């Protein structure tokens, strides 16, 4: 009797994915690069984490110099320091601005 060949499993749909290629820190940074006056609750909803987690991530990004917070009236405004290198040794040759442009530039999107 001949054994049946196993069918290769299809990759999971994006909505089913349990992991992503970018960290929550990158997602928060990218969200603030796109909307520098975003509310923390809006960033949390976009990233899929709690508002408290976003506050912690923003504080860490500020402490490392990747974000600069300024007060404008009753709102905070965040400036992403795009000339700084990414932190991991594998990607240290790239600047934050490269990542921001790669992810947010609509000309790079395929559809």
C-alpha positions in Angstrom: 0.0 0.0 0.0 1.3 3.4 -1.0 1.6 6.1 1.8 -0.4 9.3 1.1 1.7 12.4 0.8 1.0 14.9 3.5 -0.4 18.3 2.4 1.7 21.3 3.4 -0.1 23.4 5.9 -1.0 26.9 4.7 0.6 29.8 6.6 -1.8 31.2 9.2 -3.8 34.4 8.3 -2.3 37.6 9.6 -5.2 38.0 12.1 -4.3 34.6 13.5 -0.6 35.3 14.0 0.7 35.0 17.5 3.9 36.9 16.8 5.1 39.8 14.7 8.4 40.8 13.2 8.5 44.1 15.1 8.4 44.7 18.8 5.9 46.7 20.7 8.6 49.3 21.1 8.8 49.6 17.3 5.0 49.7 17.0 4.7 52.5 19.5 7.5 54.4 17.8 6.0 54.0 14.4 2.5 55.1 15.7 4.0 58.2 17.2 6.0 58.9 14.0 2.7 58.8 12.1 0.8 60.9 14.6 3.0 62.9 17.0 0.1 64.1 19.0 -1.7 60.8 19.4 -3.2 60.0 22.8 -1.7 57.1 24.6 -5.0 55.2 24.6 -5.1 55.5 20.8 -1.6 54.2 20.5 -2.4 51.4 22.8 -5.4 50.4 20.7 -3.4 50.5 17.5 -0.5 48.4 19.0 -2.8 46.0 20.9 -1.4 46.6 24.3 -2.6 48.4 27.5 -2.3 52.1 27.9 0.0 51.5 30.8 2.3 49.4 28.6 2.5 52.3 26.1 3.3 54.7 28.9 6.2 52.4 30.0 7.4 52.0 26.4 7.3 55.8 25.8 9.3 56.4 29.0 11.9 53.9 27.9 12.1 55.4 24.4 12.5 58.8 25.9 15.2 57.7 28.3 17.1 56.2 25.4 16.8 59.4 23.4 14.6 58.0 20.6 11.6 60.2 21.5 11.4 63.7 22.7 8.2 64.8 24.4 7.1 68.4 24.5 4.0 70.0 25.9 1.7 71.9 23.5 -1.2 73.3 25.4 -3.0 70.4 27.0 -1.5 67.8 24.7 1.9 66.1 24.4 3.7 66.0 21.1 6.4 63.4 20.4 9.3 63.9 18.1 11.0 60.7 16.8 14.8 61.1 16.6 15.2 59.5 13.1 19.0 59.8 12.9 19.7 57.4 15.7 20.7 53.8 14.9 18.5 50.9 15.6 19.6 49.1 18.8 20.2 45.5 17.9 23.7 44.6 16.5 22.1 43.0 13.4 20.3 46.2 12.4 22.6 48.8 14.0 23.7 49.9 10.5 20.2 51.3 9.9 18.8 54.5 11.4 15.3 54.8 12.9 14.3 56.9 10.0 14.9 54.0 7.6 12.5 51.9 9.6 9.9 54.7 9.8 10.0 55.3 6.1 9.9 51.6 5.2 6.8 51.0 7.2 4.9 54.3 6.8 5.7 55.3 3.2 2.5 54.6 1.2 4.5 54.3 -2.0 6.1 51.1 -0.6 2.8 49.5 -0.1 1.6 46.9 -2.6 -2.0 46.3 -3.2 
